[in-house]
Amino acid sequence: MNKISFTIILSSIILMSCASRSTDKTVVEKTVQEEVISGDNSFDDFIKKFSKDSVFQLSRVKFPIIYSYTSEDDETGAMSTKQIQKKEWKMIDLVDKMGFGEEVKIIKEIKDSKTIELSVNGVDTGLSITYCFEQENNIWYLVKIIDQSN
């Protein structure tokens, strides 16, 4: 094989390799863009992904998130509030009924077209936590947690 033929073959292989990489990158970018444009198809699809994908979950919590809770020291039942920062966040699973270390009942309450609350209640305990979600630009976010457990 002469030097010119070898150079032509090698150049062809390199060009085909670059072309296939470019196509793969375009497909990946297109998929990501389509996901961003389409937003969340439904709240149920969103909550499944939110519960199973920690990176996705972090991207869909409005930090610092407001956490309201009943204080054990306060006999009046008044709510205390604190803010949870991103670095303090612990993954939550709002699909698995055993995800809270005990059997829970999860109730979805649609407040309006852009607000949904998920109430997590212990079956035989005083666990009672409400997760408030709001839709912004066709994308769901967790915006507040209300813990009324006793």
Secondary structure, 3 states (H helix, E strand, C coil): CCHHHHHHHHHHHHHHHHHHHHHHHHHHHHHHHHHHHHCCCCHHHHHHHHHHCHHHHHHCEEEEEEEEEECCCCCCCCEEEEEECHHHCCCCCCCCCCCCCCCEEEEEEEEECCEEEEEEEECCCCCEEEEEEEEECCEEEEEEEEECCC
